[in-house]
């Protein structure tokens, strides 16, 4: 099967999935997902999660876009209602081979770098979305107290200042709005408040001994 055939099959899957969600193909974010798949090579599973989250948020009264650029931040999903805007990042924990030896550092680094970039672009809230079964590895300090000091403590703990050189200049940290869990099979989205996500992390730590 050549590349064009793979793209064609992926487009068919995306359209069938949108149809199951009750979203017409002319919907702005479905049309954009098709362009991103065809022209930019964005992962199909990522795009399916994006349109699922957008449908969920639109039903909650938000306007929604996917692969949306705000300043120099590319949000997987960008949602807005009144004066509230949210940049949602979808996390699958796919790591490059050279990060396998520092698995936890790489994942925490990814979360922190995204929070810093969202904050730098003055987006009101950050949010993260995960497929069912993944633990949201956001450092509890940042969930609990989204302050510059909390971010700096995490950067120091993991030695991440080289990866986040602008962190010291921040005068605003975007709080975590919600944690979203999604199931592509059942086409369901579940919300966790930040406090519930923190409790989940603490429970995970109690049974594994792994501390983020």
C-alpha angles and dihedrals in degrees: 000000000000127000095263091054091051091050091047092051091047091051090051091051091049092050092047090050092050089049091053088052090052093244116139117231090241090062108123096238095044090050089049091049089055091052092047091051095045101038107023103034094234112173115269094223090051092052093047089054090048095054091044091053092045092053090050093049095045087056087054090057100263128131107231142197134176129223087012123171118219110179102315094332119103107206118201086214125011116193130181136185120172107314094342120097126178132196110206121197120198113218124200097161095232104161132194114247093250090061097055092094091055099037100151094041091052094051095045089046090054092053094046095046090052093048090050093049093046089050093047089056091052095240107164098230141016122211136178131209128200136182113253109278100036120109113231099239098199110142107256091229090064093045091048100040115015095195134131090251091054092050091047091051091054092047090052094045093053098032093240103144092107088057094047106037094160096054094096091058096056118117094177133045117199108231120231106261102189141331112234125204117193136190113203091193098054092029091229131141123201128195128219122190113226091254091054090049090052091051089050090053092048090050090050089051091050093057099037105027088229111139122196 
